[in-house]
Amino acid sequence: MNKFKLLVIIPAYNEELNLEKLVGELIERGYDYLVINDCSTDGTVELLVRNSFNYLNLPINMGIAGVTQIGFMYAKNNNYDAAIVIDGDGQHLPEYITVLFDKMIEGYDYIIGSRFLDKEKPWNFRMLGSRLISWLIKFTTGTRISDPTSGMRMMGKRVIADFSENLNFIAEPDAVAYLLKAEYKVGEVQVEMKDREFGVSYFASPLKSIKFMYKVLISILFVQKVR
Protein backbone atom coordinates (compact mmCIF):
# COMPACT_ATOMS: atom_id res chain seq x y z
CA MET A 1 0.00 0.00 0.00
CA ASN A 2 3.01 2.28 0.35
CA LYS A 3 2.92 3.42 -3.28
CA PHE A 4 -0.76 4.32 -2.97
CA LYS A 5 -1.99 7.47 -1.27
CA LEU A 6 -5.13 6.47 0.68
CA LEU A 7 -7.50 8.73 2.59
CA VAL A 8 -9.93 7.53 5.27
CA ILE A 9 -13.05 9.74 5.23
CA ILE A 10 -15.04 9.79 8.49
CA PRO A 11 -18.45 11.52 8.45
CA ALA A 12 -19.37 12.42 12.02
CA TYR A 13 -22.52 13.70 13.65
CA ASN A 14 -22.64 13.65 17.47
CA GLU A 15 -19.90 11.02 17.82
CA GLU A 16 -17.85 12.53 20.66
CA LEU A 17 -17.91 9.22 22.56
CA ASN A 18 -16.75 7.10 19.61
CA LEU A 19 -14.30 9.16 17.58
CA GLU A 20 -11.30 9.21 19.90
CA LYS A 21 -10.90 5.44 19.88
CA LEU A 22 -11.55 5.11 16.14
CA VAL A 23 -9.16 7.86 15.06
CA GLY A 24 -6.54 6.60 17.52
CA GLU A 25 -6.59 3.20 15.81
CA LEU A 26 -6.22 4.81 12.38
CA ILE A 27 -3.27 6.88 13.57
CA GLU A 28 -1.62 3.78 15.05
CA ARG A 29 -1.96 2.06 11.67
CA GLY A 30 -0.47 5.04 9.85
CA TYR A 31 -3.52 6.05 7.78
CA ASP A 32 -4.25 9.53 6.50
CA TYR A 33 -7.75 10.48 7.63
CA LEU A 34 -10.22 13.34 7.60
CA VAL A 35 -13.07 13.69 10.08
CA ILE A 36 -15.92 15.79 8.68
CA ASN A 37 -18.05 17.15 11.49
CA ASP A 38 -21.58 17.60 10.15
CA CYS A 39 -22.64 20.40 12.51
CA SER A 40 -22.71 18.19 15.62
CA THR A 41 -24.59 19.47 18.67
CA ASP A 42 -22.60 17.53 21.28
CA GLY A 43 -18.91 17.86 22.20
CA THR A 44 -17.54 16.50 18.92
CA VAL A 45 -15.82 19.76 17.94
CA GLU A 46 -14.16 20.11 21.33
CA LEU A 47 -12.91 16.52 21.09
CA LEU A 48 -11.43 17.12 17.64
CA VAL A 49 -9.70 20.32 18.75
CA ARG A 50 -8.45 18.85 22.03
CA ASN A 51 -6.82 15.89 20.26
CA SER A 52 -5.52 17.94 17.31
CA PHE A 53 -7.25 15.56 14.91
CA ASN A 54 -7.41 16.35 11.19
CA TYR A 55 -10.94 17.60 10.58
CA LEU A 56 -13.29 19.90 8.71
CA ASN A 57 -16.06 21.59 10.65
CA LEU A 58 -19.24 22.24 8.63
CA PRO A 59 -21.37 25.28 9.60
CA ILE A 60 -24.64 23.58 8.57
CA ASN A 61 -25.87 19.99 8.64
CA MET A 62 -25.50 18.55 5.14
CA GLY A 63 -26.37 14.88 5.62
CA ILE A 64 -24.35 11.86 4.51
CA ALA A 65 -24.35 12.61 0.77
CA GLY A 66 -23.12 16.18 1.20
CA VAL A 67 -20.54 15.24 3.81
CA THR A 68 -19.04 12.44 1.76
CA GLN A 69 -18.91 14.63 -1.35
CA ILE A 70 -16.81 17.12 0.59
CA GLY A 71 -14.52 14.23 1.52
CA PHE A 72 -14.23 13.17 -2.13
CA MET A 73 -13.40 16.75 -3.15
CA TYR A 74 -10.70 16.86 -0.49
CA ALA A 75 -9.29 13.53 -1.74
CA LYS A 76 -9.27 14.73 -5.33
CA ASN A 77 -7.72 18.11 -4.54
CA ASN A 78 -4.99 16.44 -2.49
CA ASN A 79 -4.26 13.84 -5.18
CA TYR A 80 -5.21 10.70 -3.26
CA ASP A 81 -5.19 7.46 -5.27
CA ALA A 82 -8.01 5.94 -3.22
CA ALA A 83 -10.45 6.83 -0.46
CA ILE A 84 -12.46 4.77 1.99
CA VAL A 85 -15.52 5.96 3.91
CA ILE A 86 -16.06 4.56 7.40
CA ASP A 87 -18.68 5.56 9.95
CA GLY A 88 -17.77 7.75 12.90
CA ASP A 89 -19.59 5.42 15.30
CA GLY A 90 -16.74 2.88 15.17
CA GLN A 91 -18.73 -0.04 13.75
CA HIS A 92 -16.38 -0.27 10.74
CA LEU A 93 -13.17 -1.92 11.92
CA PRO A 94 -9.89 -0.41 10.63
CA GLU A 95 -8.30 -3.86 10.26
CA TYR A 96 -10.51 -4.48 7.23
CA ILE A 97 -9.19 -1.50 5.28
CA THR A 98 -6.40 -3.64 3.82
CA VAL A 99 -8.98 -6.29 2.82
CA LEU A 100 -10.88 -3.75 0.73
CA PHE A 101 -7.63 -2.35 -0.64
CA ASP A 102 -6.43 -5.80 -1.76
CA LYS A 103 -9.67 -6.23 -3.70
CA MET A 104 -9.40 -2.80 -5.27
CA ILE A 105 -5.93 -3.42 -6.68
CA GLU A 106 -7.36 -6.42 -8.54
CA GLY A 107 -8.87 -3.83 -10.87
CA TYR A 108 -12.08 -2.76 -9.12
CA ASP A 109 -13.27 0.84 -9.03
CA TYR A 110 -15.51 0.55 -5.97
CA ILE A 111 -15.43 -1.99 -3.14
CA ILE A 112 -18.15 -2.55 -0.54
CA GLY A 113 -17.39 -3.97 2.88
CA SER A 114 -20.24 -6.49 3.10
CA ARG A 115 -21.66 -8.11 6.21
CA PHE A 116 -23.51 -10.70 4.14
CA LEU A 117 -21.32 -11.80 1.27
CA ASP A 118 -20.53 -15.12 2.94
CA LYS A 119 -23.10 -14.98 5.74
CA GLU A 120 -26.89 -15.22 5.85
CA LYS A 121 -28.73 -11.91 6.13
CA PRO A 122 -31.05 -11.94 9.16
CA TRP A 123 -34.80 -11.54 8.84
CA ASN A 124 -35.71 -8.36 10.69
CA PHE A 125 -37.27 -5.00 9.77
CA ARG A 126 -34.04 -3.31 8.70
CA MET A 127 -32.78 -6.29 6.74
CA LEU A 128 -36.15 -6.59 5.00
CA GLY A 129 -35.43 -3.16 3.58
CA SER A 130 -31.91 -4.24 2.63
CA ARG A 131 -33.31 -7.27 0.78
CA LEU A 132 -35.74 -5.07 -1.15
CA ILE A 133 -32.94 -2.69 -2.14
CA SER A 134 -30.74 -5.62 -3.22
CA TRP A 135 -33.58 -6.91 -5.38
CA LEU A 136 -34.16 -3.50 -6.98
CA ILE A 137 -30.47 -3.07 -7.78
CA LYS A 138 -30.45 -6.54 -9.36
CA PHE A 139 -33.64 -5.69 -11.27
CA THR A 140 -32.30 -2.38 -12.62
CA THR A 141 -28.62 -3.30 -13.19
CA GLY A 142 -28.46 -7.08 -13.43
CA THR A 143 -25.95 -7.28 -10.56
CA ARG A 144 -26.64 -8.63 -7.09
CA ILE A 145 -25.20 -6.62 -4.20
CA SER A 146 -25.36 -8.47 -0.89
CA ASP A 147 -25.08 -5.45 1.43
CA PRO A 148 -26.20 -2.30 -0.45
CA THR A 149 -26.63 -0.18 2.68
CA SER A 150 -23.10 -0.75 3.99
CA GLY A 151 -21.41 2.56 4.70
CA MET A 152 -17.93 1.05 4.42
CA ARG A 153 -16.79 1.54 0.82
CA MET A 154 -13.50 2.15 -0.93
CA MET A 155 -13.05 3.79 -4.32
CA GLY A 156 -10.25 4.60 -6.73
CA LYS A 157 -9.38 7.84 -8.50
CA ARG A 158 -12.00 7.59 -11.25
CA VAL A 159 -14.89 7.27 -8.80
CA ILE A 160 -13.43 9.94 -6.51
CA ALA A 161 -13.34 12.36 -9.44
CA ASP A 162 -16.86 11.41 -10.55
CA PHE A 163 -18.40 11.72 -7.09
CA SER A 164 -16.54 14.92 -6.21
CA GLU A 165 -18.07 16.66 -9.23
CA ASN A 166 -21.43 15.01 -9.70
CA LEU A 167 -22.84 13.35 -6.61
CA ASN A 168 -26.62 13.36 -7.06
CA PHE A 169 -27.40 10.49 -4.70
CA ILE A 170 -29.35 9.97 -1.50
CA ALA A 171 -27.00 7.41 0.04
CA GLU A 172 -24.93 4.30 -0.64
CA PRO A 173 -27.53 2.10 -2.41
CA ASP A 174 -28.39 4.50 -5.25
CA ALA A 175 -24.71 5.41 -5.61
CA VAL A 176 -24.02 1.72 -6.24
CA ALA A 177 -26.87 1.56 -8.76
CA TYR A 178 -25.40 4.53 -10.61
CA LEU A 179 -21.90 3.04 -10.67
CA LEU A 180 -23.15 -0.27 -12.04
CA LYS A 181 -25.15 1.43 -14.77
CA ALA A 182 -22.11 3.55 -15.63
CA GLU A 183 -20.12 0.30 -16.01
CA TYR A 184 -17.70 0.88 -13.19
CA LYS A 185 -16.32 -2.35 -11.75
CA VAL A 186 -18.00 -2.86 -8.36
CA GLY A 187 -16.99 -5.61 -5.93
CA GLU A 188 -17.67 -6.76 -2.38
CA VAL A 189 -15.57 -8.32 0.37
CA GLN A 190 -16.72 -9.95 3.57
CA VAL A 191 -16.09 -7.89 6.71
CA GLU A 192 -17.16 -8.01 10.31
CA MET A 193 -18.82 -5.02 11.91
CA LYS A 194 -19.52 -4.30 15.55
CA ASP A 195 -22.44 -2.53 17.17
CA ARG A 196 -21.93 1.07 18.14
CA GLU A 197 -20.84 1.42 21.77
CA PHE A 198 -22.25 4.88 22.42
CA GLY A 199 -24.91 7.12 20.93
CA VAL A 200 -27.98 6.38 18.84
CA SER A 201 -28.09 5.34 15.20
CA TYR A 202 -30.11 7.36 12.69
CA PHE A 203 -31.91 4.13 11.79
CA ALA A 204 -33.00 3.47 15.36
CA SER A 205 -36.20 5.30 14.44
CA PRO A 206 -38.59 3.18 12.29
CA LEU A 207 -40.05 6.36 10.77
CA LYS A 208 -36.62 7.57 9.66
CA SER A 209 -35.81 4.11 8.27
CA ILE A 210 -39.02 4.13 6.20
CA LYS A 211 -38.30 7.65 4.94
CA PHE A 212 -34.77 6.61 3.97
CA MET A 213 -36.09 3.54 2.16
CA TYR A 214 -38.65 5.57 0.22
CA LYS A 215 -36.07 8.10 -0.99
CA VAL A 216 -33.56 5.43 -1.99
CA LEU A 217 -36.12 3.36 -3.88
CA ILE A 218 -37.36 6.39 -5.81
CA SER A 219 -33.77 7.29 -6.67
CA ILE A 220 -32.89 3.77 -7.88
CA LEU A 221 -36.08 3.33 -9.89
CA PHE A 222 -36.37 6.77 -11.45
CA VAL A 223 -33.57 9.26 -10.74
CA GLN A 224 -30.73 6.96 -11.75
CA LYS A 225 -32.65 5.95 -14.87
CA VAL A 226 -32.76 9.60 -15.93
CA ARG A 227 -29.07 10.02 -15.20
TALIN-V468129 format. One record per residue. N is the residue number from 1. RES is the residue in one letter. PHI is phi in degrees with one decimal (999 if undefined). NEAR is the number of other ideal C-beta (glycine too) atoms within 8 Angstrom. D_FIRST is the distance of its C-alpha to the first C-alpha in Angstrom with 1 decimal. Layout:
<<N RES PHI NEAR D_FIRST> <N RES PHI NEAR D_FIRST>>
//
This chain:
<<1 M 999 6 0.0> <2 N -59.7 3 3.8> <3 K -79.9 3 5.6> <4 F -101.1 9 5.3> <5 K -101.9 8 7.8> <6 L -114.8 14 8.3> <7 L -113.7 15 11.8> <8 V -97.1 14 13.5> <9 I -98.7 16 17.1> <10 I -123.6 15 19.9> <11 P -68.0 13 23.3> <12 A -141.4 13 26.0> <13 Y -135.7 11 29.7> <14 N 55.1 9 31.7> <15 E -119.2 12 28.9> <16 E -61.2 11 30.0> <17 L -88.1 7 30.2> <18 N -113.9 14 26.8> <19 L -69.0 17 24.4> <20 E -60.0 8 24.7> <21 K -67.1 8 23.3> <22 L -62.4 13 20.5> <23 V -65.8 13 19.3> <24 G -59.4 8 19.8> <25 E -66.1 9 17.4> <26 L -65.7 11 14.7> <27 I -64.0 9 15.6> <28 E -59.9 6 15.6> <29 R -87.3 8 12.0> <30 G 81.9 4 11.1> <31 Y -86.9 10 10.5> <32 D -73.0 9 12.3> <33 Y -147.3 13 15.1> <34 L -142.3 13 18.4> <35 V -88.3 14 21.4> <36 I -113.0 14 24.0> <37 N -82.6 14 27.4> <38 D -89.2 13 29.6> <39 C 59.8 10 32.9> <40 S -61.8 12 33.0> <41 T -107.7 4 36.5> <42 D -99.3 6 35.7> <43 G -95.8 6 34.2> <44 T -59.5 14 30.6> <45 V -60.5 9 31.0> <46 E -60.3 8 32.6> <47 L -62.9 12 29.7> <48 L -62.8 13 27.1> <49 V -68.1 7 29.3> <50 R -60.0 6 30.2> <51 N -94.8 8 26.6> <52 S 55.4 4 25.5> <53 F -73.6 10 22.7> <54 N -82.0 6 21.2> <55 Y -152.4 9 23.3> <56 L -117.7 9 25.5> <57 N -112.6 7 28.9> <58 L -83.6 12 30.6> <59 P -78.3 4 34.5> <60 I -132.7 5 35.2> <61 N -78.4 7 33.8> <62 M -106.7 10 32.0> <63 G 81.3 7 30.8> <64 I -62.6 8 27.5> <65 A -65.7 11 27.4> <66 G -65.7 9 28.2> <67 V -63.4 13 25.9> <68 T -67.0 13 22.8> <69 Q -62.8 11 23.9> <70 I -61.1 12 24.0> <71 G -61.9 15 20.4> <72 F -66.9 14 19.5> <73 M -63.5 9 21.7> <74 Y -61.9 12 20.0> <75 A -63.4 13 16.5> <76 K -65.7 11 18.2> <77 N -66.4 6 20.2> <78 N -103.5 7 17.4> <79 N 58.8 6 15.4> <80 Y -79.0 13 12.3> <81 D -79.8 8 10.5> <82 A -154.3 15 10.5> <83 A -140.1 14 12.5> <84 I -130.0 15 13.5> <85 V -99.5 13 17.1> <86 I -131.7 13 18.3> <87 D -72.7 11 21.9> <88 G -73.3 13 23.3> <89 D -82.3 10 25.4> <90 G 85.7 12 22.8> <91 Q -74.2 9 23.2> <92 H -91.4 12 19.6> <93 L -83.5 9 17.9> <94 P -58.7 12 14.5> <95 E -64.9 6 13.7> <96 Y -90.4 13 13.5> <97 I -59.5 14 10.7> <98 T -67.5 8 8.3> <99 V -66.3 11 11.3> <100 L -66.4 16 11.5> <101 F -63.3 14 8.0> <102 D -60.3 8 8.8> <103 K -70.4 11 12.1> <104 M -62.7 14 11.1> <105 I -73.3 7 9.6> <106 E -75.7 7 13.0> <107 G 118.8 4 14.5> <108 Y -87.7 11 15.4> <109 D -90.7 11 16.1> <110 Y -149.7 15 16.6> <111 I -121.8 14 15.9> <112 I -104.1 16 18.3> <113 G -81.0 17 18.1> <114 S -99.5 12 21.5> <115 R -82.5 12 24.0> <116 F -129.4 9 26.2> <117 L -66.8 10 24.4> <118 D -114.5 4 25.7> <119 K -128.0 7 28.1> <120 E -72.2 4 31.4> <121 K -77.0 11 31.7> <122 P -68.2 5 34.5> <123 W -101.6 5 37.7> <124 N -143.0 6 38.2> <125 F -60.3 7 38.9> <126 R -65.7 8 35.3> <127 M -75.3 10 34.0> <128 L -63.8 9 37.1> <129 G -64.3 11 35.8> <130 S -62.5 12 32.3> <131 R -64.4 9 34.1> <132 L -64.4 10 36.1> <133 I -64.2 15 33.1> <134 S -57.2 12 31.4> <135 W -64.6 8 34.7> <136 L -66.7 12 35.0> <137 I -64.6 17 31.6> <138 K -64.0 11 32.5> <139 F -65.2 6 35.9> <140 T -91.7 11 34.8> <141 T -123.0 9 31.7> <142 G 85.6 4 32.3> <143 T -117.9 8 28.9> <144 R -88.4 6 28.9> <145 I -115.0 12 26.4> <146 S -74.9 10 26.8> <147 D -137.6 14 25.7> <148 P -68.6 13 26.3> <149 T -95.3 10 26.8> <150 S -60.9 11 23.5> <151 G -87.2 10 22.1> <152 M -93.5 15 18.5> <153 R -146.7 13 16.9> <154 M -115.5 15 13.7> <155 M -143.3 13 14.3> <156 G -89.7 12 13.1> <157 K -60.2 8 14.9> <158 R -63.9 8 18.1> <159 V -71.9 12 18.8> <160 I -56.5 15 17.9> <161 A -63.5 9 20.5> <162 D -61.2 9 22.9> <163 F -68.2 13 22.9> <164 S -69.5 11 23.1> <165 E -103.3 6 26.3> <166 N -151.4 5 27.9> <167 L -97.9 11 27.3> <168 N -104.7 5 30.6> <169 F -127.7 9 29.7> <170 I -80.9 9 31.0> <171 A -162.4 12 28.0> <172 E -60.0 11 25.3> <173 P -61.5 13 27.7> <174 D -76.5 14 29.2> <175 A -64.2 11 25.9> <176 V -63.4 14 24.9> <177 A -59.4 15 28.3> <178 Y -61.6 11 27.9> <179 L -61.9 12 24.5> <180 L -65.7 13 26.1> <181 K -67.2 10 29.2> <182 A -84.5 7 27.3> <183 E 66.2 5 25.7> <184 Y -74.1 10 22.1> <185 K -89.7 8 20.2> <186 V -109.1 14 20.1> <187 G -134.2 11 18.8> <188 E -131.9 12 19.1> <189 V -132.7 13 17.7> <190 Q -76.0 8 19.8> <191 V -133.9 13 19.1> <192 E -104.8 6 21.6> <193 M -126.6 9 22.8> <194 K -110.7 7 25.3> <195 D -72.0 4 28.4> <196 R -62.5 10 28.5> <197 E -83.9 6 30.2> <198 F -134.0 6 32.0> <199 G 85.3 9 33.3> <200 V -122.9 3 34.3> <201 S -71.2 7 32.4> <202 Y -56.7 6 33.5> <203 F -86.9 8 34.3> <204 A -67.8 6 36.6> <205 S -90.5 7 39.3> <206 P -58.0 6 40.6> <207 L -64.4 6 42.0> <208 K -66.9 10 38.6> <209 S -63.0 12 37.0> <210 I -65.2 8 39.7> <211 K -62.0 8 39.4> <212 F -60.9 12 35.6> <213 M -59.7 11 36.3> <214 Y -60.2 8 39.0> <215 K -63.5 10 37.0> <216 V -66.1 13 34.1> <217 L -63.9 11 36.5> <218 I -61.6 9 38.3> <219 S -65.1 13 35.2> <220 I -66.0 15 34.0> <221 L -77.1 10 37.6> <222 F -123.1 8 38.7> <223 V -62.3 11 36.4> <224 Q -67.9 13 33.6> <225 K -66.2 7 36.4> <226 V -66.8 5 37.7> <227 R -63.0 7 34.3>>
//
